[in-house]
Amino acid sequence: MEEGIDVKNIGLRGVKVADTRISDVDGEKGVLIYRGYNIIDLAKSSTFEEVSFLLLNDRLPTQEELKRFQSELVPERKIPETIFEIMKRLPKSANPMDVLQSIVPILGTYDLQLNEETREANLKKTFRLMAKLPGIVAAWDHIRKGKEPILPRSDLTHAGNFLFMLSGSLPNPDTARDFDICLVLHAEHSFNASTFAGREVASTHAHLYASITAALGALSGELHGGANSEVMRMLLEIEEVDRVKSWVREKLQKGGKVMGMGHAVYHTEDPRATILRKTSEKLAERTGGRKWYDITRTIESATKEEFRKLKGKEIYPNVDFFSASVYHMMNIPADLFTPVFAISRISGWAAHIIEEKFAEAQPKAELYRPDADYIGTYCGPQACEYVRIEERTK
């Protein structure tokens, strides 16, 4: 560690940067709250559309309000044909997250309310992005395979419609519900890296599309949203239950990480992992994908055992750990796992961006401008003396 660096501030760990009314994470107790509601209750009884309304409006909707919210989303699912034409010109090898991050600001140019900065206008922009992102992700999967995008249906839920556009077949209702629960679980998680990125950009008074684009960039990293696809790569590499213990032992003894195990905030089990573990087991029974569930569970137990031996402490699975097997059994390609995360997180990001813009929880919104300690070199008591290039000897 470099002398002069405050270890406590690495990664802004424990540094409070703002107040929020949107969600709370209790890492010691393993509790996640959306606008006052426990994620366990929401995953059991709610839907992604209802949770999105809650995040954006600070309350649960009435039955009529939810119907109106859903009816506003459905017509916004249509994507301009020009967007598809642009996507067809991209290299077929392009990473889906890079495609998504490049298309969102282009979508903004089609939004007539792009630079209209009222709360209502930002809610409308959010509806459009929420509705279109699943179609963009599904369309890219078809375009890169040389196929035409599948257009959305108006009679399916947000979750069911994505699975339909991705596969071209009506999804099993139970699988569509399982995917809906996944969207609920991924919708929000307080001041994580991508949410902070979105809020930081919003603090400059940039529009919502620019802020969401920044959040997408942060999500794309393997230490954040990219972790779920890394978990799937691990499962595919191990391939058989019998290979798990030796693989985990070798990985940890060499100082490596088991992706999906451990979390920056939770010191006990991530409540979302608890729910997804059950979802993975149900899907295994329904789809015949028992192998992937069994490998995941064996990795979990082997990692815990080896971690106790090496570190003398506990480690727990996070939300990415079980979501990998869940999405794989839904026939979602591994490199779309992170875009699926984005499809869900859009409502949480937008809620935070709107909160940042309109200072709901703070006296006055301020531009984020952190400071840093300079630990570089001085050539003397002041700055270095500039020497013209022709006079430099080295």
C-alpha positions in Angstrom: 0.0 0.0 0.0 1.3 3.4 -1.0 2.3 5.6 1.9 -0.2 8.4 2.5 -3.2 6.5 1.2 -6.1 6.3 3.7 -7.1 2.6 3.5 -10.5 3.4 5.0 -11.4 5.4 1.9 -10.4 2.9 -0.8 -13.4 2.4 -3.0 -15.2 5.0 -0.8 -16.0 2.1 1.6 -18.1 3.5 4.5 -18.0 7.1 3.1 -21.5 8.6 3.1 -22.1 10.8 0.1 -25.8 11.5 0.2 -29.1 10.7 1.8 -31.7 8.5 0.0 -35.3 7.5 0.5 -35.0 4.7 -2.1 -33.4 1.6 -0.5 -31.5 0.4 2.5 -29.0 -2.4 2.8 -28.2 -3.9 6.3 -25.1 -5.9 5.6 -24.8 -7.2 9.2 -28.4 -8.7 9.2 -28.7 -9.5 5.5 -31.7 -7.3 4.9 -32.6 -5.3 1.8 -35.4 -2.8 1.8 -37.0 -1.0 -1.1 -38.8 2.2 -0.1 -39.6 0.6 3.3 -40.6 -2.9 2.0 -38.5 -6.0 2.6 -37.2 -7.7 -0.5 -38.4 -11.1 0.7 -42.0 -9.9 0.8 -41.7 -8.1 -2.6 -40.2 -11.2 -4.3 -42.9 -13.4 -2.9 -46.0 -11.2 -3.7 -45.1 -8.4 -6.0 -44.2 -8.0 -9.7 -41.4 -6.0 -11.5 -43.9 -3.5 -12.8 -45.3 -2.9 -9.3 -41.9 -2.7 -7.8 -40.8 -0.2 -10.4 -43.8 2.0 -9.6 -42.8 1.7 -5.9 -39.2 2.8 -6.6 -40.2 5.7 -8.8 -43.1 7.0 -6.7 -42.2 6.1 -3.1 -45.4 4.1 -2.6 -47.1 1.0 -3.8 -49.8 1.6 -6.5 -53.5 1.0 -6.4 -54.9 -1.6 -8.7 -56.0 1.1 -11.1 -52.6 2.9 -11.0 -50.8 -0.3 -11.7 -53.0 -1.0 -14.7 -52.3 2.5 -16.0 -48.6 2.1 -15.4 -48.5 -1.1 -17.4 -50.6 0.4 -20.2 -48.1 3.2 -20.5 -45.2 0.8 -20.8 -46.7 -1.5 -23.5 -46.8 1.0 -26.4 -43.3 2.3 -25.5 -41.9 -1.2 -26.3 -41.7 -0.3 -30.0 -38.2 0.5 -31.1 -37.5 2.8 -34.0 -36.5 0.8 -37.1 -33.4 3.0 -37.5 -32.1 1.6 -34.2 -32.2 -1.9 -35.7 -30.4 -0.7 -38.8 -27.7 0.8 -36.7 -27.3 -2.4 -34.7 -27.1 -4.5 -37.9 -24.0 -2.4 -38.9 -22.2 -3.3 -35.6 -19.6 -6.1 -35.5 -21.4 -9.4 -34.7 -18.7 -10.1 -32.1 -19.5 -6.9 -30.1 -20.1 -7.4 -26.4 -23.8 -7.1 -25.7 -23.1 -4.6 -22.9 -21.1 -2.4 -25.3 -24.0 -2.5 -27.7 -26.5 -1.6 -25.0 -24.4 1.2 -23.8 -24.0 2.6 -27.3 -27.7 2.4 -28.2 -29.1 4.1 -25.1 -27.8 7.6 -26.0 -29.0 7.1 -29.6 -32.5 6.3 -28.2 -32.2 9.6 -26.3 -32.0 11.5 -29.6 -35.5 10.2 -30.5 -37.0 11.4 -27.2 -38.8 14.7 -27.7 -38.5 15.3 -23.9 -34.8 14.6 -23.8 -33.8 18.0 -22.3 -37.0 18.7 -20.5 -36.0 18.7 -16.8 -39.2 18.2 -14.8 -40.0 15.3 -12.6 -42.9 14.2 -14.8 -40.7 14.4 -18.0 -38.0 12.3 -16.3 -40.6 9.7 -15.3 -41.8 9.6 -19.0 -38.3 9.1 -20.2 -37.9 6.3 -17.7 -41.0 4.5 -19.0 -39.6 4.7 -22.5 -36.2 3.2 -21.5 -37.7 0.6 -19.2 -40.0 -0.6 -22.1 -37.3 -0.6 -24.8 -34.3 -2.0 -23.1 -35.6 -5.7 -23.1 -36.2 -5.3 -26.9 -32.8 -4.0 -27.5 -31.1 -6.9 -25.7 -33.3 -9.5 -27.3 -32.9 -7.9 -30.8 -29.1 -7.9 -30.5 -29.1 -11.6 -29.8 -31.0 -12.2 -33.0 -29.1 -9.7 -35.1 -25.7 -11.1 -34.2 -27.0 -14.5 -35.3 -28.1 -13.1 -38.7 -31.8 -13.2 -37.8 -34.5 -10.5 -37.7 -35.5 -9.1 -34.3 -38.8 -10.5 -32.8 -41.3 -7.7 -32.2 -42.9 -7.4 -28.7 -46.4 -8.6 -27.8 -48.8 -6.5 -25.9 -50.4 -9.3 -23.9 -47.4 -10.4 -22.0 -45.8 -9.1 -18.8 -42.5 -7.2 -18.8 -40.7 -10.4 -17.9 -42.7 -12.7 -20.2 -42.3 -10.4 -23.1 -38.5 -10.4 -22.9 -38.4 -14.2 -22.8 -40.7 -14.3 -25.8 -38.6 -11.8 -27.8 -35.4 -13.8 -27.0 -36.7 -17.2 -27.9 -39.6 -16.6 -30.3 -41.8 -18.9 -28.2 -44.3 -18.2 -25.5 -42.6 -18.8 -22.1 -43.7 -21.3 -19.6 -45.9 -19.2 -17.1 -43.9 -20.5 -14.1 -40.6 -19.7 -15.8 -41.9 -16.2 -16.7 -42.8 -15.7 -13.0 -39.4 -16.9 -11.9 -37.8 -14.4 -14.3 -40.1 -11.7 -13.0 -38.8 -12.5 -9.5 -35.2 -12.1 -10.8 -36.1 -8.7 -12.1 -37.6 -7.7 -8.7 -34.4 -8.9 -6.9 -32.1 -7.0 -9.3 -34.1 -3.8 -9.5 -32.3 -1.8 -6.8 -29.4 -2.0 -4.3 -28.7 1.5 -2.9 -25.4 3.2 -3.7 -23.6 0.5 -5.6 -21.0 1.3 -8.3 -23.4 1.8 -11.2 -26.0 3.7 -9.2 -23.3 6.0 -7.9 -22.0 6.5 -11.5 -25.5 7.4 -12.6 -26.1 9.8 -9.8 -22.7 11.4 -10.2 -23.4 12.2 -13.9 -26.9 13.4 -13.0 -25.4 15.8 -10.4 -23.8 17.7 -13.4 -27.4 18.3 -14.7 -26.8 15.9 -17.6 -30.0 14.3 -18.9 -31.4 11.0 -17.8 -30.1 9.1 -20.9 -26.5 10.3 -20.3 -26.8 9.2 -16.6 -28.2 5.8 -17.5 -25.4 5.3 -20.1 -22.8 6.0 -17.3 -24.5 3.5 -15.1 -24.4 0.9 -17.9 -20.6 1.4 -18.2 -20.1 0.8 -14.5 -22.3 -2.3 -14.6 -20.3 -3.8 -17.4 -17.3 -4.5 -15.2 -16.8 -8.1 -14.0 -16.6 -6.9 -10.3 -20.1 -5.5 -10.6 -22.7 -6.7 -13.1 -20.3 -8.9 -15.1 -19.9 -11.2 -12.1 -22.9 -13.4 -13.0 -21.6 -14.3 -16.5 -18.2 -15.1 -14.8 -20.0 -17.5 -12.5 -21.5 -19.2 -15.5 -18.1 -19.5 -17.1 -16.9 -21.1 -13.9 -19.8 -23.6 -14.0 -19.0 -24.5 -17.6 -15.3 -24.9 -16.8 -15.9 -27.2 -13.8 -18.7 -29.1 -15.7 -19.0 -32.0 -13.3 -19.9 -32.1 -9.6 -17.0 -34.5 -8.9 -14.5 -31.9 -10.0 -15.8 -29.1 -7.7 -13.8 -29.7 -4.5 -10.4 -29.9 -6.2 -11.1 -26.9 -8.4 -12.2 -24.8 -5.5 -9.3 -25.9 -3.3 -6.7 -25.1 -6.0 -8.3 -21.7 -6.9 -8.4 -20.5 -3.3 -5.0 -21.8 -2.3 -3.5 -19.9 -5.2 -5.1 -16.7 -4.0 -7.9 -16.7 -6.6 -11.6 -15.9 -6.1 -14.6 -18.0 -6.5 -16.9 -15.6 -8.5 -20.3 -15.0 -6.8 -19.0 -15.8 -3.3 -18.6 -12.8 -1.0 -20.0 -9.3 -1.1 -18.6 -5.8 -0.4 -21.6 -5.0 1.9 -23.2 -8.2 3.2 -21.4 -9.9 6.1 -24.0 -12.7 6.1 -26.0 -14.2 3.3 -27.3 -11.9 0.6 -31.1 -12.2 0.9 -31.4 -12.2 -2.9 -29.2 -15.3 -3.0 -31.5 -17.0 -0.5 -34.4 -16.5 -2.9 -32.5 -17.4 -6.0 -31.2 -20.6 -4.5 -34.8 -21.8 -4.3 -35.5 -20.5 -7.7 -32.6 -22.4 -9.2 -33.8 -25.6 -7.5 -37.3 -25.2 -8.9 -36.0 -24.5 -12.4 -33.7 -27.6 -12.1 -36.8 -29.8 -11.5 -38.9 -28.1 -14.2 -36.3 -28.0 -17.0 -34.1 -31.0 -16.3 -31.1 -28.8 -15.6 -30.4 -30.4 -12.2 -26.7 -30.6 -13.1 -26.2 -26.9 -12.9 -28.0 -26.5 -9.6 -26.0 -29.4 -8.1 -22.7 -27.9 -9.3 -23.6 -24.5 -7.9 -24.6 -25.9 -4.5 -21.4 -28.0 -4.3 -19.3 -25.0 -5.1 -21.0 -23.0 -2.4 -20.4 -25.7 0.3 -16.8 -26.4 -0.9 -15.9 -22.7 -0.9 -17.3 -22.2 2.6 -15.3 -25.1 3.9 -12.1 -24.1 2.2 -12.5 -20.5 3.2 -12.9 -21.5 6.9 -9.6 -23.4 6.6 -7.7 -20.7 4.9 -9.1 -17.5 6.4 -10.8 -18.7 9.6 -14.0 -17.0 8.7 -17.3 -17.4 6.8 -18.1 -16.5 3.2 -21.6 -16.4 1.6 -23.0 -16.3 -1.9 -24.2 -13.1 -3.4 -27.0 -12.4 -5.9 -24.8 -13.3 -8.9 -24.0 -16.8 -7.6 -27.3 -18.5 -8.2 -28.6 -16.1 -10.9 -26.1 -17.7 -13.3 -27.7 -21.2 -13.1 -31.1 -19.6 -13.1 -30.6 -17.7 -16.3 -28.8 -20.6 -18.0 -31.8 -22.9 -17.3 -34.0 -20.2 -18.9 -31.8 -20.5 -22.0 -30.5 -17.0 -21.7 -26.9 -16.8 -23.2 -24.2 -16.1 -20.6 -23.1 -12.9 -22.2 -26.6 -11.5 -21.9 -26.7 -12.0 -18.1 -25.3 -8.5 -17.4 -27.7 -6.9 -19.9 -30.5 -8.7 -18.1 -29.2 -7.1 -14.9 -29.5 -3.7 -16.6 -33.1 -4.5 -17.8 -34.0 -4.8 -14.2 -31.8 -2.1 -12.6 -33.1 0.6 -14.9 -36.0 1.4 -12.5 -33.6 1.7 -9.6 -31.1 3.8 -11.5 -33.9 6.1 -12.7 -35.3 6.5 -9.2 -31.9 7.5 -7.9 -31.2 9.9 -10.9 -34.6 11.6 -10.3 -33.9 11.8 -6.6 -30.5 13.3 -7.4 -32.0 15.8 -9.8 -34.8 17.0 -7.6 -33.1 16.7 -4.2 -35.9 14.8 -2.6 -33.8 13.7 0.4 -31.3 16.6 0.5 -31.6 20.3 1.1 -29.9 21.1 -2.2 -28.5 18.9 -5.0 -24.8 19.5 -5.4 -22.3 18.6 -8.1 -20.2 15.6 -7.0 -16.6 16.8 -6.8 -14.5 14.5 -4.6 -11.0 15.4 -3.5 -7.8 13.3 -3.5 -4.4 13.5 -1.8 -1.6 14.0 -4.3 1.2 11.5 -3.7 3.2 12.1 -6.8 6.7 13.6 -7.1 7.8 17.2 -6.8 11.2 18.2 -8.2 11.8 20.6 -5.4 9.8 22.6 -2.8 7.4 23.7 -5.7 6.6 22.2 -9.1 9.2 20.8 -11.4 11.1 23.1 -13.7 10.1 22.6 -17.3 13.0 21.9 -19.6 12.6 22.3 -23.3 12.6 19.0 -25.2 15.7 19.7 -27.2 17.6 20.3 -24.0 16.6 17.1 -22.2 19.1 14.3 -21.9 16.7 11.7 -20.6 
